[in-house]
Amino acid sequence: MNLKLLGGLAAAFLLSTLAAQAQPFRLIVTDLETPLVPNSVMDLAQQEGYFEREGVEVELVRVQQTPSALAALQAGEGEMANIGTDALLLLVAGGATDLRAVVSPNKSLPFLIAAKDSIATPADLAGKSFGIGRPGSLDQSLSTRVLQAADVDTDTLEFVALGQPNVRAQALVAGQVDATTMSIGTWSAMADTTGLHVLIDQDAYYAAAPVVSKVNIVTQKVLDERAEDVKKVITALVKASRDFAADPAVWAAAMHKARPDIDLATLQALGTSFAKSWSVNGGLNKDELNYTTTALYQGEDFATVRKVELAEWTDFSILDAVLAELGPDSTMDNVTR
């Protein structure tokens, strides 16, 4: 191959790379509006100019639920997608080799267990009914771990399959079950919680079952062609997370701008409750990721699935470069490799 041809190929590659970087960086999210949970950080990072200040133009692509997000990513309709960790592991176990988790801006969805006031302590749940999504679902396995950590004999519980958290919340209000798991956002959005209370709060729940629920993934092609943009996006998300953790009022004010339909006092209370839930170091803790894998493989969905290794679905390199520049936050979201 002569030098002129080599030069032409190099120039073509450079032009294609520059063209790719000139395009908006499309971030696929699974909420049709800014959600009342820590993954609001992606919406708010855009709204409050965090991405712009890092020098990357981000376009949010909104879809409903993880399967649609995966389909959009694989169809080239986005560069990064926020998806359920369980779905990623299933894909990798099934043969996908080009998907990598690079950050988890909402690793610990703030789950809590709510119950009737007559259930004063976890021990009072013995022999009672507990609402779950479906038999063998992740919410059942996690809640079982949390309850066992609180010395509840879960063999005595009557697990009632009800579906999504909002449906389980309605069933609890209607007295159809004695307790159930839901996000703090679902709890806060309930119009009337008379006769109900939080039995196990979100901090205790995550401490007992530190499962990384969601991750942001990219393809190897994006890592090869737009690594600098990926780094800028992660930097913006980490900076926003740190600001919201440092001052919950900052999150509440930004959320009120995004969701004026939510009372500011409610948002301020939520901001305070989220204070220890932000991924201030990017959310990819090796120990928690390994725990997550173990927990998922104990569920029915993974009963016949090949066990995958962490290196098959996670890439720490860009997040580590971000943390090398910003320095780790030692107050939460521990960094382990």
C-alpha positions in Angstrom: 0.0 0.0 0.0 1.6 3.3 -1.0 2.0 6.4 1.2 -0.6 8.4 -0.7 -3.2 5.8 -0.1 -2.3 5.5 3.6 -2.5 9.2 3.9 -6.0 9.2 2.3 -7.2 6.5 4.6 -5.9 8.4 7.7 -7.6 11.6 6.5 -10.9 9.8 5.9 -10.7 8.2 9.4 -10.0 11.6 11.0 -12.9 13.2 9.1 -15.3 10.5 10.2 -14.2 10.8 13.8 -14.6 14.6 13.8 -18.0 14.2 12.1 -19.1 11.8 14.8 -17.9 14.1 17.6 -19.7 17.0 16.0 -23.0 15.2 16.4 -25.1 15.5 19.6 -24.4 12.8 22.1 -27.7 11.0 22.5 -28.5 9.7 26.0 -31.4 7.2 26.1 -33.4 7.4 29.3 -36.4 5.3 30.3 -38.5 8.1 31.8 -40.9 10.2 29.8 -40.5 13.0 32.3 -38.0 13.9 35.0 -38.5 11.2 37.6 -38.7 11.6 41.4 -35.7 9.4 42.0 -31.9 9.9 41.7 -31.9 9.1 38.0 -33.3 12.6 37.6 -29.6 13.6 37.6 -29.5 12.9 33.8 -32.4 15.3 33.1 -31.2 17.9 35.5 -27.6 17.7 34.2 -28.9 18.8 30.9 -31.4 21.4 32.2 -28.9 23.0 34.5 -26.1 23.2 32.0 -23.7 20.6 33.4 -23.2 18.9 30.0 -22.8 22.2 28.2 -20.1 23.3 30.7 -18.1 20.1 30.0 -18.3 20.9 26.3 -20.6 18.2 25.1 -24.0 18.6 23.5 -26.4 16.0 24.9 -29.7 15.1 23.5 -32.1 13.0 25.7 -33.9 10.3 23.9 -37.0 9.2 25.9 -38.4 5.7 25.7 -40.4 3.5 28.0 -38.6 0.8 29.9 -35.3 -1.0 29.4 -36.2 -3.2 26.4 -37.0 -0.1 24.3 -33.8 1.6 25.5 -31.8 -1.5 24.4 -33.5 -1.6 21.1 -32.8 2.1 20.5 -29.1 1.7 21.4 -28.7 -1.4 19.2 -30.4 0.4 16.3 -27.9 3.3 16.5 -30.5 5.7 17.8 -28.3 6.7 20.8 -24.7 6.6 22.1 -25.5 5.7 25.7 -28.5 4.1 27.4 -29.6 3.9 31.0 -30.9 0.3 31.5 -31.6 -2.3 34.1 -28.5 -4.2 35.2 -30.4 -7.5 34.9 -31.2 -6.9 31.3 -27.5 -6.2 30.5 -26.4 -9.4 32.2 -28.9 -11.4 30.3 -27.8 -9.9 27.0 -24.1 -10.6 27.7 -24.8 -14.1 28.9 -26.7 -14.6 25.6 -23.7 -13.6 23.5 -23.6 -9.8 23.3 -19.9 -8.8 23.4 -19.9 -5.1 22.6 -21.9 -3.6 25.6 -20.2 -2.1 28.6 -21.4 -0.3 31.7 -19.4 2.8 32.2 -21.2 4.7 35.0 -24.3 4.2 37.2 -25.8 7.7 37.9 -28.7 6.0 39.7 -27.3 2.8 41.2 -29.3 2.7 44.3 -32.9 3.4 43.5 -34.3 4.4 46.9 -36.5 1.5 47.8 -38.2 1.3 51.1 -40.7 -1.1 52.8 -44.0 0.5 53.8 -46.6 -1.2 56.0 -49.8 -0.7 57.9 -49.4 1.1 61.2 -50.4 -2.1 62.9 -47.1 -3.5 61.7 -45.0 -1.5 64.1 -41.7 -3.4 63.7 -40.4 -5.9 61.0 -41.0 -8.7 63.5 -44.7 -8.0 63.4 -44.7 -9.1 59.7 -44.7 -12.7 60.7 -47.7 -14.4 59.1 -48.7 -11.3 57.2 -49.1 -10.6 53.5 -46.4 -8.9 51.4 -47.0 -7.4 48.0 -44.4 -8.3 45.3 -44.1 -7.8 41.5 -44.2 -11.5 40.6 -42.9 -14.8 42.1 -39.1 -14.9 41.7 -38.8 -11.2 40.7 -35.9 -9.1 41.8 -38.0 -7.0 44.1 -39.1 -10.2 45.9 -35.5 -11.5 46.3 -34.1 -8.2 47.4 -36.9 -7.6 49.9 -36.5 -11.1 51.3 -32.8 -10.4 51.9 -33.7 -7.0 53.6 -36.4 -8.6 55.8 -34.1 -11.5 56.8 -31.5 -9.0 57.8 -34.1 -7.5 60.1 -34.6 -11.0 61.6 -38.0 -11.6 59.9 -38.8 -15.3 59.2 -39.8 -14.8 55.6 -41.1 -18.4 55.4 -44.1 -17.2 57.3 -45.0 -14.4 54.9 -47.7 -14.7 52.3 -46.2 -13.2 49.1 -48.9 -11.7 46.9 -48.1 -11.0 43.2 -49.5 -7.5 42.3 -47.2 -6.1 39.6 -45.6 -2.6 39.4 -44.8 -0.6 42.5 -47.6 1.9 42.0 -50.1 -1.0 41.8 -48.6 -2.5 45.0 -48.9 1.0 46.7 -52.6 1.1 45.8 -53.1 -2.4 47.1 -51.5 -1.3 50.4 -53.7 1.7 50.7 -56.7 -0.4 50.0 -55.7 -2.9 52.7 -55.2 -5.8 50.3 -51.7 -6.4 51.7 -50.0 -5.6 55.0 -46.7 -4.4 53.5 -44.8 -3.9 50.3 -41.7 -2.5 48.6 -41.8 0.7 46.7 -39.5 3.7 45.8 -39.5 6.7 48.0 -40.8 8.6 45.0 -43.9 6.4 44.8 -44.3 6.8 48.6 -44.1 10.5 48.4 -46.5 10.8 45.5 -49.2 8.9 47.4 -52.1 11.3 48.1 -53.0 9.7 51.4 -50.8 7.6 53.7 -53.1 7.6 56.7 -52.7 4.4 58.6 -49.4 3.6 56.8 -45.8 4.2 57.7 -42.3 3.5 56.5 -41.2 0.2 58.1 -37.7 0.0 56.6 -36.2 3.2 55.1 -34.2 3.4 51.9 -30.8 3.6 53.6 -31.4 0.5 55.6 -32.8 -1.3 52.5 -29.7 -0.6 50.4 -27.3 -1.4 53.2 -29.0 -4.9 53.5 -29.2 -5.4 49.7 -26.6 -3.3 47.8 -27.8 -4.2 44.4 -26.9 -1.8 41.5 -30.2 -1.6 39.8 -29.3 0.5 36.7 -26.3 1.3 34.7 -25.4 3.5 31.7 -24.0 1.4 28.9 -22.3 2.2 25.6 -21.2 0.0 22.7 -17.5 -0.7 21.9 -18.0 1.4 18.8 -18.9 4.5 20.9 -15.9 3.8 23.2 -13.6 3.7 20.2 -15.0 6.7 18.4 -16.4 9.0 21.1 -14.4 8.2 24.3 -13.8 11.9 25.0 -17.5 12.6 24.8 -18.3 9.7 27.1 -15.8 11.1 29.6 -17.4 14.5 29.5 -20.9 13.1 30.0 -19.7 11.1 33.0 -17.9 14.1 34.4 -21.1 16.2 34.2 -23.1 13.5 35.9 -20.6 13.1 38.7 -20.4 16.9 39.3 -24.2 17.2 39.3 -24.5 14.3 41.7 -22.0 15.9 44.1 -23.8 19.2 44.0 -27.2 17.6 44.8 -25.6 15.5 47.6 -23.9 18.6 49.1 -27.1 20.7 49.1 -30.4 18.9 48.7 -32.0 22.3 48.2 -30.2 22.6 44.9 -31.8 19.4 43.6 -35.2 20.5 44.9 -35.0 23.9 43.1 -33.9 22.2 39.9 -36.6 19.6 40.2 -39.3 22.3 40.8 -38.2 23.9 37.6 -38.5 20.6 35.7 -41.6 19.4 37.5 -43.7 22.5 38.7 -46.6 20.1 39.2 -44.8 18.8 42.4 -45.0 20.8 45.6 -41.7 22.4 46.5 -42.0 21.2 50.1 -42.3 17.6 48.9 -39.3 18.0 46.7 -37.2 19.5 49.5 -38.2 16.5 51.7 -37.2 14.1 48.9 -33.9 15.9 48.3 -33.0 15.4 52.0 -33.9 11.7 51.8 -31.8 11.3 48.7 -28.7 12.9 50.3 -26.8 9.7 50.7 -28.1 8.0 47.5 -26.2 10.0 44.8 -23.5 8.4 42.7 -20.9 10.9 43.7 -18.1 8.6 42.4 -20.0 7.3 39.4 -21.7 4.3 41.1 -19.5 1.5 39.8 -18.3 -0.2 43.0 -16.7 -3.6 42.2 -18.0 -5.2 45.4 -21.5 -4.0 44.9 -21.4 -5.1 41.2 -20.3 -8.6 42.3 -23.0 -8.6 44.9 -25.5 -7.6 42.2 -24.4 -10.5 40.0 -24.7 -13.0 42.8 -28.2 -11.7 43.8 -29.5 -11.8 40.2 -28.3 -15.3 39.6 -30.3 -16.5 42.6 -33.5 -15.4 40.9 -35.6 -17.5 38.5 -34.8 -15.4 35.5 -31.2 -16.5 35.7 -31.7 -20.1 36.6 -30.5 -21.5 33.3 -28.2 -18.6 32.3 -24.5 -18.7 31.8 -22.6 -17.0 34.6 -20.9 -13.9 33.3 -17.7 -12.2 34.7 -17.5 -8.6 35.6 -15.0 -7.8 32.9 -17.5 -9.0 30.2 -19.9 -6.1 30.9 -18.1 -3.4 32.8 -15.4 -0.9 31.8 -14.0 1.2 34.6 -11.4 3.0 32.6 -13.2 6.2 31.7 -14.8 6.7 35.1 -11.4 6.1 36.7 -9.9 8.8 34.5 -12.7 11.2 35.6 -12.1 10.4 39.3 -8.3 10.9 38.8 -9.1 14.4 37.7 -11.8 15.3 40.2 -10.6 13.2 43.1 -12.9 10.7 44.8 -15.6 11.8 47.3 -15.0 9.9 50.6 -18.4 10.5 52.1 -20.4 7.9 50.2 -20.5 5.8 47.0 -17.2 4.0 47.9 -14.8 3.3 45.1 -13.6 -0.3 44.9 -11.8 -2.0 42.1 
